[in-house]
């Protein structure tokens, strides 16, 4: 059974940093691209960042480029999102999602999310 | 940046057919994916690559894509289909994932 478990969310002040983690199990982690998708309270879904199976291709939404860094450790079956210079508009539930294929593809499994609140 | 537009809401009676549109410039040239999200839950992929269904998704869910509009069709709607639905594509020009604005489906 595929499982994605996010952690690392919490309350943080504007301008500070936070690192999210996603522990994956139930599939061959290094065969698939992985992504972060967020959802602000009461709002729609927003793709944040994605990373290919071997970290060779990485993409970021314009809203986070230059502030967030995605990475993965295939030996640990883990995905990460380093978030710097956080803003109030980064407040959201952050989902870890698995790609259906090795490249950019639909998200076939999602975690339950970790909540990030940016507020003073 | 690429924009996907969905109607905010669709209402349908049980047993009838719901159609949810997703508009985008020449979206017919892209692969469209659809997600269902119920309150307090993570999204679930219901249709991918325009018209394919993941295992476990009922045949009542189908998709089509042509020109500037993609459509998710839910046949024989049930109360359990009440949810928010999002379309999604990959914008190859920017290598970004793009979600539609979302449609709330209400079963009357």
Interface residues (C-beta under 8 A of the other chain):
Chain A: X35 X37 X44 X45 X46 X47 X50 X57 X59 X61 X62 X95 X100 X104 X105 X106 X107 X108 X110 X111 X112 X113
Chain B: X1 X31 X33 X35 X37 X42 X43 X44 X45 X48 X49 X54 X84 X86 X88 X90 X95 X96 X97 X98 X99 X100 X101 X102
